[in-house]
Amino acid sequence: MVLVIVALLLGGVMAMVSAQTEQRKWKDTQSQLEAARDALIGFAIANRRLPCPATCTNPPQCTSGSLGDEAPSGGATTCTSSYGGYLPASALGFQPVNDQGFALDAWGYPIRYALTATLDTTVSTCTTPTLPHFNNATNLKNNGLTCKPADLVVCNASPATVTNTVCDANTSVTNQNTVVAIVFSTGKNAATGGTGTNEARNLDANALFVSRVPDPDTATGGEFDDQVLWLSVGTLYSKLVAAQVLP
C-alpha cells in the first residue's frame, strides 16, 4: 500500500513538472518570436528592406538549405520561398541557432518566416509598382508608403476548401492588406505536415496562415500548438519613417 501511495505521489509530481516545463517553453518561444519580429524591424531600418526567408530541406531539423541565410542572399530579387521559409538567423544575427544556422524556438525546432510577395495595385498611387517591394531597398523607396501587401492573411481556422487563400466567413484575424511578415513556431509537435487541418495551413507554402488557441488532437481541425506572430504594414512603415528611412 505504501508503495502504491508513493508511486501515485511521484506520478503527480512528474505530471506537474512536465506541465510547468511545457508552460515555460511556451512562454520562452513567445518571447523568441517577439524578439524575431523586433529583429526584422531592426534589419529593415539598417538595410532599408526586409530579408528574404531562409530555405530548408529535411524539416523539421533542417539539415541543409540556405543554412540560416536569406534565399537568395541579399534579397535583391524575388525570394526563393516567400511563404514556406524560415527565419534567416545569419542575416539577422539571431540566437540561438542549430549547427546549420537556423534560428530555434524553445522546443529546439527552426522558427518559420513568411514574407509578403505582392502588392495591392487597386490603390491609385500604387498601380504600377516594381516588385519585389518589401525585400528590395530601391523598390521599397521608389514604390512608396501607399503600397500595401495583398497576399498574407491570418485566419482562426482552416478554410473549408483547403486550397483557398482567403478566410471563410467570420474566421478572419487579418486581411490581405495588413500583414507584411509572419513568424511562427510549429510547437512541441513540430508537425512537418500538420497533425490536423489547422496546423497544415501553416506548412503548405501558400499565403494563408492559421492562428488560434491550442487544441488537443481530438478537436475539430485536429491538434494545434503553433504560435504565430505577424508584423503589420502600418508598424513597419511607421518604424521606417521614424528612422528617416522612408519616405
Secondary structure as the mmCIF struct_conf table of DSSP 4:
data_model
#
loop_
_struct_conf.conf_type_id
_struct_conf.id
_struct_conf.beg_label_comp_id
_struct_conf.beg_label_asym_id
_struct_conf.beg_label_seq_id
_struct_conf.end_label_comp_id
_struct_conf.end_label_asym_id
_struct_conf.end_label_seq_id
HELX_RH_AL_P HELX_RH_AL_P1 VAL A 2 ASN A 47
BEND BEND1 ARG A 48 ARG A 49
HELX_LH_PP_P HELX_LH_PP_P1 LEU A 50 PRO A 53
STRN STRN1 ALA A 54 ALA A 54
STRN STRN2 CYS A 56 THR A 57
BEND BEND2 ASN A 58 ASN A 58
TURN_TY1_P TURN_TY1_P1 PRO A 59 GLN A 61
STRN STRN3 SER A 64 GLY A 65
BEND BEND3 SER A 66 SER A 66
TURN_TY1_P TURN_TY1_P2 LEU A 67 GLY A 68
BEND BEND4 ASP A 69 ASP A 69
BEND BEND5 ALA A 71 PRO A 72
TURN_TY1_P TURN_TY1_P3 SER A 73 GLY A 74
BEND BEND6 THR A 77 THR A 77
BEND BEND7 THR A 80 THR A 80
BEND BEND8 SER A 82 GLY A 84
STRN STRN4 GLY A 85 TYR A 86
HELX_RH_AL_P HELX_RH_AL_P2 ALA A 89 LEU A 92
TURN_TY1_P TURN_TY1_P4 GLY A 93 GLY A 93
BEND BEND9 GLN A 95 GLN A 95
STRN STRN5 VAL A 97 VAL A 97
TURN_TY1_P TURN_TY1_P5 ASP A 99 GLN A 100
BEND BEND10 GLY A 101 GLY A 101
STRN STRN6 ALA A 103 LEU A 104
TURN_TY1_P TURN_TY1_P6 ALA A 106 TRP A 107
BEND BEND11 GLY A 108 GLY A 108
STRN STRN7 PRO A 110 PRO A 110
HELX_LH_PP_P HELX_LH_PP_P2 ILE A 111 ILE A 111
STRN STRN8 ARG A 112 LEU A 115
STRN STRN9 LEU A 119 LEU A 119
TURN_TY1_P TURN_TY1_P7 THR A 121 THR A 122
BEND BEND12 VAL A 123 VAL A 123
TURN_TY1_P TURN_TY1_P8 SER A 124 THR A 125
BEND BEND13 THR A 127 THR A 128
HELX_LH_PP_P HELX_LH_PP_P3 PRO A 129 THR A 130
BEND BEND14 LEU A 131 LEU A 131
HELX_LH_PP_P HELX_LH_PP_P4 PRO A 132 PRO A 132
TURN_TY1_P TURN_TY1_P9 PHE A 134 ASN A 135
HELX_RH_AL_P HELX_RH_AL_P3 ALA A 137 ASN A 143
TURN_TY1_P TURN_TY1_P10 LEU A 145 THR A 146
STRN STRN10 PRO A 149 PRO A 149
BEND BEND15 ASP A 151 ASP A 151
STRN STRN11 VAL A 153 CYS A 155
BEND BEND16 ASN A 156 ALA A 157
BEND BEND17 ALA A 160 THR A 161
TURN_TY1_P TURN_TY1_P11 VAL A 162 THR A 163
BEND BEND18 THR A 165 VAL A 166
HELX_LH_PP_P HELX_LH_PP_P5 CYS A 167 ASP A 168
TURN_TY1_P TURN_TY1_P12 ALA A 169 ASN A 170
STRN STRN12 SER A 172 SER A 172
BEND BEND19 VAL A 173 THR A 174
TURN_TY1_P TURN_TY1_P13 GLN A 176 THR A 178
STRN STRN13 VAL A 179 SER A 185
TURN_TY1_P TURN_TY1_P14 GLY A 187 ALA A 190
BEND BEND20 THR A 192 GLY A 193
BEND BEND21 THR A 195 GLY A 196
HELX_RH_AL_P HELX_RH_AL_P4 THR A 197 ALA A 200
TURN_TY1_P TURN_TY1_P15 ARG A 201 ASN A 202
BEND BEND22 LEU A 203 ALA A 207
STRN STRN14 LEU A 208 VAL A 210
BEND BEND23 VAL A 213 VAL A 213
STRN STRN15 ASP A 215 ASP A 215
TURN_TY1_P TURN_TY1_P16 ASP A 217 THR A 218
BEND BEND24 ALA A 219 ALA A 219
TURN_TY1_P TURN_TY1_P17 THR A 220 GLY A 221
STRN STRN16 PHE A 224 PHE A 224
STRN STRN17 GLN A 227 SER A 232
HELX_RH_AL_P HELX_RH_AL_P5 VAL A 233 ALA A 242
TURN_TY1_P TURN_TY1_P18 ALA A 243 GLN A 244
#
